[in-house]
C-alpha cells in the first residue's frame, strides 16, 4: 500500500477543469517529484491533496495511509501527517526566526485550549533538532524573517513544517527565485530530511535539480499525467523532457 494515492482525480477552479483523471502514488520513504511547465497543474495537485480551497475535488479519490481523505478539511488532512510548504515561502516577516519556528507550538497550545488537536507530536522535530538540521537558522534566531535571504526563508518555511508531526512533506517550488549556489544548500537540506525517513513530494519547475534528488517522477501537462517512472528513466527520456519540460 502506497503512503499517498490519487485515483482518477478531477479538480476545478470554479467551472475551470484543471486536473483531469489524475492518478499517482507516493511510496513511503521516497522523494517523488511532480514536474511540468507553468500552469500544468502542479500546484493544483498539492492543493487538492492538502484540501485547500480552491480547488474543488469533484471526482476521484485521495487516500493517505489507506484512508480516504478526499472530503476532509485542511486541518484534518494536516492532523493525519501531511504538511505543505507553499510557494513563495510565506514566512512571517516581522517575526524573528525563533518566533516563526515556535508558531506550530503556539497553534497547538491554542487548539488544546479550544478542545481541538493539532498535528504536533513526538514525531515532529524539536526546536533544537530543527536548528541542528538548519545551522544557518540557528545563527539567525533573533533576526527578523523578512531580512533573511531567499534561501534562508525557504529553509525557515521547511523548518516550521518539520516542527509538526509530518509523514509526508510537500514542497511547492522550493527552488524558485534562488541562485544556483543557494539551490544546492536547500537541495542538501531536502536530501538530509529524506535520509531521516520523511517522505517528500516535490513540485518543481527546475526539472534538472528535482530529478537530481528524486527516486521517482511524474510529469503533468494540461492537468494530465503524461509520464510516470523512475528519476533515472526520466533523465534518459530526452523526448519527454524536451516536449514537456523544455530541458
C-alpha angles and dihedrals in degrees: 000000000000120000091232127021131181115191121191094326120185117188130185140195100209103308094337109111106218109161115044120196093324115185122176141136138209120209123219113268098014135113107232122185128208107200136183146119125287111295094017094122103263099127091039088058092054092045090050091053093047092046094239116160124256110058110063119210104217101167137024135033135274116200128188119189086348094304122119105241097165096114100034123115122255090254093052092048090051091048089059092060108273117129124184123201101196126213119272091041096252098209119160101259098198093051123080123249090257092050092050091051091049094053096093089054091050089051090050093052093049092047091050088054089053092047096251129120126237125201097249113118145136090291092063117085118264119237091257092048089054091053091048089053093046108032091173089064090049088058090051102043094130097039120107110253091229091064094055122104119257092259093049091050089052090051089049092052091051092045091053091052091050091058085073124073097269126184094162121032113195116198119195113203096327092172097050113132095359127131116246093254092051090048087058090054094049090043091054091050092051091050092051091050090050091048088057090060106265113139112229132202107193124196110192140156091202091083097178093055092045095049089050093067101028132101094198136009142202125199119208127195127178090349096307132103108244100170134033120173148095121310088247091054091051091047089055095043100087094170094057093044093050095043100045106018105029094229 
